Every structure is written in structure tokens, then in C-alpha cells.
Amino acid sequence: MKIVYCLAGTFNSGGMERIVINKANWLAEHGNEVYIVTTEQKGRKDFFPLSKGVTRIDLNILYSETNNYSVFKKAFARRKLIKKHKLGLSKVLNEIKPDIVISTFGNEVGFLHSIKDGCRKIAEIHFSRWYRLQLNRKGIWRLIDKYLTYTDSRVLNKYDKFVCLTQEDKQNWEKSLNIEVIPNFIDQSNNNKADLQSKSMIAVGRFSYQKGYDRLVRAWSLVAAKYPDWELNIFGEGELKEIIQQQIDDLYLSNSINIHAPSSDIMSEYAKNSALIMSSRYEGLPMVLLEAASIGLPLISFACQCGPRDVINDGYNGFLVDNGDIQGLANAIIQLIENPSLRKSMGEKAYEKSTNYHKDLIMKRWVDLFQSLIQ
């Protein structure tokens, strides 16, 4: 098959970029002709390695340059960019003549279905349906987010298939959607299990409003007051990094919380820690939970939409904490600090649960879906 993924860029270290690249690599390595069409690459290097069988094509449509525009200036600029984007993507698709094209819910999702190139169109979302509202923007931006959230269904009904990540999110969408649940996968080929002996825990993800590190730092301040010899390692970059660092300094936690740059070998970093903490306000199906589970780490997460409830059975392979309950998050962390045997048993059960998300199992579902659409 010829398969095209649409993605903003391959230079980011985010979970969505990682899973899309991993899917593209797997498909290429299994005899398919695979392309990733980007809009924002600007000559930057791929953060995660691309297989030799994956071709990346950049359209140089720089939506990011409008991020700080006013509402009306941004609307006008985006109209021009979308027109340019549609023309560029149409040209590429008519030249490649793919069997399948997949929107990763980027700027192309509003028009990809209308491009007449003869192929099947799929949209996949890496967040929950309510992700725009969960940004918690104010004023006119809030109205725009509401409008787009409640018009998504009309657009997605025009696709041959719409894929979400969790059963939880499936319930958020209207039953009329041509919807299917296919979760993210993990690669357990060379993963060494953590021994859970280190006095440290790990959090991974961008320094953004979504990831809720402001909440994690507040919770960790309660932990550090009782167990100052334990450390929290945060791996990530992002627009709120300096603000979070300032919060750490203000709470006198600089000896307890360590910020690290993103790692292209994050699996080895998981293995150096004794639990994974996720403080997100919202998610899709967080790769960090799946990856940490595959290393045998117990999991602690706010019960945000969507993903944690699909992966964590509270009290079994980790702890689910009411979303935003800072004291509850601190209590869960302290429970694992004080109970090495609980860390071990939860880590083992997390590892067992992770086997449901093995790469070959999940990719077979994607291949079956593609073949059902082109037959």
C-alpha cells in the first residue's frame, strides 16, 4: 500500500510525533510505501529517526507564525494559509496517488476529505474530544473553541473512518460517526525492567498548560517536606519551562526537582526511576503511561480525560487521583515511597497490562483497517 501521514513536523519530541513516526516506520519496514507530509519542518532535523522507507515532504505552510496574532488578523492569515495548504497537499497527493491518507487532526483535517485524489481518508485524534475546551482559554477564544468543538463531528463524518485512542473518548462522540478505537502502541523489544530501588520518580512531557507541571510541583512540595531525600526528574521542553523553574525555586525545591532536556532514549531514563507521575489536565492516550508500564513502573496519574482510566486500575497497577487533587497526588506518591513491596507489585501488574499494547498487535489492527477500506 501507499500511505501518507499529515503532520505539522517531525522535529518535536512530543508523544504524537513519536507514535506517528513509529507507525510510519513499522509500515515501511513491512513493505509499504510511506510518506509524511509536514507543514512546519523548516529544514529542522527529525527528533526521532525515520526509516529509510519513509519519505518526508515539507509544504512550508507556517501556521505557527500566526500564533500571536489577534483574533481577526489570525482568521484572515489562516484563510490564506489553508488555501495554500490545500493546493500544496492536493498536488502532492495527486502525484503520489496513495491508497490511504491520514490526518493527525492538524490544520488539514478541515479540508483533506474534500481533496479529489481517489484515495481513502482517515482522521485520527491524539487527544480527547474536549481538548480545545480543556485549554481553558478566555473571552472570544473560548467561544471559538466551543464552536470548533461542536462542529468537529460534521467534519469527521466526511471521512471514511475516524479513529480515537480510548473507549472513554469514544463515548464522547456521536454514535453516527464512523468511529473506531485503536490505541497507541509500545515497543518492548529491548526494554530493561526497572528495579524500583532508586529514590526518584519521573515525569515526561512538554512544559505546557496541558501537562500540569504547576500542579505536580505543588504536590511534590508536600512530598519533599516529608521525604527530602527523594527526587523528581522532569524531562521536557516548552513555553512554560522558565515559569515552572521559577515555581521550583520559589518553593525551595531546586535540590529535589531536576529538569532535563527531552531524551531520544527515554526508555532508559524510565528504568532509572521508581514510579511515573502524570499531572496532565487532559490527554488522548498518554504514551508516557504505556512506556513506563512496559518498564515495570507503577503509575500515578490524575484521572483526566482521556487515557488514564484505560491504562490504570486504581490500587492495582497504580493510582488514579481525582483531577486537580494536589493533596491526593502527594498522598499517592508518599504511599509508594513508604511501601517498596507495593511499588514492586504495582510495577509487575503495570508491566502485565502493557502487553495489551504491543506494537505488532496494534499495527495489525491498523493494517486490517486500511485493507478493509481499499478492498
C-alpha positions, -999 to 999 in steps of 0.1 A, spaced: 0 0 0 9 37 -4 2 55 28 5 92 36 5 108 71 -1 145 75 18 160 104 29 195 114 65 184 117 89 157 128 112 179 148 92 179 180 98 154 209 61 150 216 42 118 221 21 123 190 52 128 168 68 98 183 38 74 177 32 87 142 68 82 132 69 48 148 38 38 129 52 51 96 85 32 103 67 0 110 46 2 79 76 10 57 95 -19 73 66 -42 64 67 -35 27 45 -4 23 55 29 6 51 56 33 52 94 33 49 120 60 38 154 46 47 182 70 39 219 71 63 234 97 96 215 93 117 245 81 147 223 75 149 211 111 162 176 118 139 147 127 138 143 165 130 106 162 147 86 135 128 79 103 131 46 85 148 47 51 115 36 36 97 68 49 98 99 27 92 132 43 78 161 22 75 196 37 50 221 23 64 251 42 30 263 54 40 282 86 8 283 107 30 289 138 38 324 126 2 334 133 2 322 169 5 357 184 -19 374 160 -51 390 172 -83 370 165 -93 388 133 -58 391 119 -52 354 126 -85 344 110 -75 363 78 -40 350 78 -51 314 83 -76 316 55 -47 323 31 -25 296 47 -53 270 44 -58 278 8 -21 274 1 -20 242 22 -49 226 3 -33 234 -30 1 221 -19 -13 189 -4 -36 183 -34 -6 185 -57 14 160 -36 -14 135 -33 -22 136 -70 15 129 -77 19 101 -51 -15 86 -57 -17 69 -23 -42 43 -12 -47 59 23 -41 94 37 -43 101 74 -49 134 90 -35 136 126 -61 163 134 -38 191 122 -48 220 101 -56 197 72 -84 180 90 -109 206 78 -103 201 41 -84 168 35 -117 149 30 -126 171 1 -94 166 -20 -103 145 -50 -74 122 -55 -92 89 -53 -78 76 -20 -94 67 13 -92 93 40 -88 87 77 -87 112 106 -71 102 139 -72 122 171 -45 121 197 -64 140 224 -99 137 237 -129 153 220 -129 182 246 -92 191 242 -99 226 229 -122 234 259 -96 220 282 -72 247 271 -93 269 293 -89 300 271 -109 331 278 -131 356 260 -136 353 223 -111 324 221 -134 304 244 -163 310 220 -142 299 191 -131 267 210 -167 259 217 -178 264 181 -150 242 167 -155 215 194 -192 211 184 -186 213 147 -158 186 147 -184 159 142 -198 173 110 -163 174 95 -153 139 108 -184 123 94 -170 131 59 -140 108 64 -140 71 55 -130 64 91 -124 83 123 -100 67 149 -98 77 185 -75 63 212 -97 51 240 -131 36 248 -136 66 272 -133 91 244 -154 70 220 -183 77 243 -178 115 239 -186 114 202 -219 110 185 -229 74 176 -233 84 140 -196 88 135 -178 61 116 -156 57 146 -131 30 157 -108 27 187 -72 19 181 -48 27 210 -12 38 208 14 11 210 47 5 227 78 -13 216 91 -37 242 118 -53 222 148 -41 242 133 -28 274 150 -35 307 127 -35 337 133 -10 364 145 -24 398 124 3 416 152 9 441 161 45 433 148 73 454 134 91 424 103 94 403 99 106 367 75 128 347 78 133 309 62 158 286 62 193 273 62 223 297 27 233 286 -6 241 303 -18 206 293 8 187 312 0 204 345 35 206 359 24 236 381 2 211 399 29 184 401 54 209 416 28 219 443 22 182 451 59 174 452 65 203 477 42 183 501 62 151 494 96 168 498 86 182 532 83 146 544 109 129 522 136 154 512 159 126 501 136 117 472 139 134 438 116 142 409 130 141 374 111 160 347 120 155 310 107 181 286 109 215 268 82 240 262 69 275 266 63 272 304 97 258 313 110 290 328 78 296 347 79 261 362 116 265 371 107 298 389 80 280 408 105 253 418 129 280 430 102 298 449 93 267 468 129 259 476 127 226 456 158 230 434 176 203 453 146 180 449 132 186 414 155 182 384 146 194 349 161 176 320 161 181 282 140 156 262 157 123 256 156 103 224 163 73 247 136 79 272 131 42 280 165 40 297 155 71 318 123 55 329 143 25 341 164 47 365 133 57 385 108 41 408 74 54 396 59 75 368 38 106 377 14 122 352 -2 155 362 -19 163 329 -51 184 327 -61 164 296 -47 137 273 -55 114 245 -38 81 254 -5 92 270 25 74 257 43 80 289 19 57 308 23 29 283 61 32 281 66 35 318 43 4 323 64 -15 299 95 -8 321 76 -21 351 70 13 368 39 18 390 18 46 376 4 77 394 -19 100 374 -48 124 377 -79 108 363 -82 134 335 -98 127 301 -87 107 283 -64 77 287 -55 72 324 -87 53 331 -80 29 302 -45 21 315 -46 24 353 -67 2 375 -67 23 407 -50 4 435 -39 -24 412 -12 -12 388 -11 24 401 -31 52 415 -58 73 398 -63 106 416 -92 130 412 -82 155 386 -67 185 403 -65 170 438 -30 181 448 -31 166 483 -44 133 467 -15 133 443 10 138 471 -6 111 492 -3 86 463 34 94 458 40 91 495 23 57 496 47 43 470 77 59 488 67 42 520 58 8 506 86 -8 484 66 -40 482 36 -21 468 59 -4 443 70 -39 432 36 -55 429 21 -25 411 51 -24 388 46 -60 379 9 -55 372 16 -24 351 40 -45 331 14 -72 325 -12 -46 314 13 -31 290 14 -63 269 -21 -54 256 -4 -25 237 25 -43 219 34 -28 186 26 -58 164 -8 -63 180 -18 -27 175 -3 -23 140 -22 -54 128 -54 -35 137 -43 -6 115 -34 -28 86 -67 -46 88 -85 -12 88 -65 0 58 -72 -32 39 -109 -31 47 -111 4 32 -93 -2 -1 -108 -36 -9 
